């Protein structure tokens, strides 16, 4: 991955990353599924040009079978580093 930029906004630090190679929807869902397992109060958002919506999931395995959208965001509090984060 390549770091595109970092910006501070209040207590939040935003970093933008770009993948150095293309990945498919299955890989994106697998990554979100792994992150979900180590996140307190996780939320999954999915969207495309028509808008964004929260996706109801009960466990990490359900994320792997989500319909394809334009993007996927997972947010919550990381159990590993103990801070709120949003990855999309």
Steps between C-alpha positions, in 0.01 A plus 500: 500500500601854439432783747323777309469751783434571869271765646413591860145608586445560871573174680488298177793420277402412143734308275426410141658190352492361149547133422790434268307225323134429430303274731156348454191530714572164661835623629344819635233301685760258639705790639190662655402163648837471674485857631143441624621227737730746680263798515267605781154615382586460131289656226511410133406762240474433129416726214539615144409802290137466616581540870621326813325272746585307814513125442365282782736213581504274805841342453818526296403220265197692369733771370663250263167445322391864455372610162752709310486877547721785384672521838497354850579671832549337838512715812508451873759486779806291428570245774862483386594866533211622717385791285197567280567457131328491166646306208354532154 
